[in-house]
Amino acid sequence: MSIKQILENAKNLTNNEKAMLAHCLISSLDSVQEDGVEEAWGTLAENRFKELDSGEVSGVSWDQIKSEIRN
């Protein structure tokens, strides 16, 4: 699969799936990782997704975050 095809397919992902993909790609750049780090990130991402999906927590927009930082 070409990079162009991958990028086109990525457009169809949800924001959460795009975030997970971005994390995995960035993590793959690291040459040395401590044992268990990748598994811990995966578990954390799954737990956060479940919390959002269930409504237990709600997301915050980037605009809200920037506004809070400025204040």
Rosetta blueprint (number, residue, H / E / L):
1 M L
2 S L
3 I H
4 K H
5 Q H
6 I H
7 L H
8 E H
9 N H
10 A H
11 K L
12 N L
13 L L
14 T L
15 N H
16 N H
17 E H
18 K H
19 A H
20 M H
21 L H
22 A H
23 H H
24 C H
25 L H
26 I H
27 S H
28 S H
29 L H
30 D L
31 S L
32 V L
33 Q L
34 E L
35 D L
36 G L
37 V H
38 E H
39 E H
40 A H
41 W H
42 G H
43 T H
44 L H
45 A H
46 E H
47 N H
48 R H
49 F H
50 K H
51 E H
52 L H
53 D H
54 S H
55 G L
56 E L
57 V L
58 S L
59 G L
60 V L
61 S L
62 W H
63 D H
64 Q H
65 I H
66 K H
67 S H
68 E H
69 I H
70 R H
71 N L
